[in-house]
Amino acid sequence: MQIGEWVHVKGCGRSLTFQIFAFTRNRKGKKLAILKNNEYTEYEFRFVPVEQLEAF
């Protein structure tokens, strides 16, 4: 997965699509993706583990 790709979050229950904004790591060293939601006028950022993402 790369920055700018559109993804779904597995197990979210809703079929929202997010765009990958950036990558980071938490204190334990786990890789997280910073996702932004473009469906609203203001951006909402979410930090999600990369394992929970699926590209479409």
N, C-alpha and C positions, 0 to 999 in steps of 0.2 A: 504494500500500500504506500501511496505517495501523497504528498501535500497537494490539495486541490481535488482529490478523488471524492466521489459521492459514495456514502456507505449507509448501511442500516445497522442498528444496534441489536444483536441477538438477545432474545428473551425480554425485549422491551414491552411487548404486548401491543404496541402500536406500530404502524408502518411509516414512521417518520424518516425522512432522509436528511442526512447531515453532510456537510463538506468538511474534510480534514483541513484544519487551519495550521496546526503545528504538532510536533511531537515533543514530549518531555519525559522525565522519570520522577517517580515519587521517592520518598526517603528510603524505601526498601529496595530500590533499583528496578522496580517494575516499569516497563515502558507504557506510557499513556499517550493517547491521542487527544488533542484539543479540537473539539468539533464545534462548528458554528451552524446555526439554524438560519437559513435565509428566508424562511416563510413569513417573518415578521419584519416590521420596519427597523426595530432595534435588534442587534445581534444578541443571541443567548449562547454563551459558551458552556460546554460540558467537557469534563475530563473523564475519559472512558478507557479502561484497559484495552490494548490492541487485540487481545484474544476474543473480546466480545463483539468485534466488528466483522461485518461481511460486506464485501464489495458487490456491486451489481452492474 
